[in-house]
Amino acid sequence: MVDVVLVDDNANDADLALRVVRKTSANSSTVLLEDGERAIEYFKKLLDEHPGDQTALNLPKLLLLDLKLPKLDGLEVLRFLRDNANFNTMPVVMLSSSREISDVRRAYELGVNSFAVKPVQFDQYLTRISSLVSYWLTINELPRGA
């Protein structure tokens, strides 16, 4: 079972985030996807593996989703996920360097659980990702069967 799916096209950000996930939760398994199209394909494949059996879906405990992605952006991925009831309880954290209020508002309108701005400073970025992962993987309680 995959614990964290990270969708980010920036290799440096993705590498750092994956390191933080592994350090924060050593037993976590992660998947990295580089664009929105691959993210949707990944989640469609999960559905195809267990058609009609929502309880058998192995949803990740957390999706870290970059806003600005090639092919399909993070908002389009989020829309796809929230339009499918099977993914309604999966926590989605939108990551972005954008502080545009329209991006934040749209993400929440589409059902994001959290919107976090990526800090520019290396140490702040590590702290932010560590805090997010720690909260969503160890503190947050998901509904049974999710």
Disulfide bonds with the S-S distance in Angstrom:
none
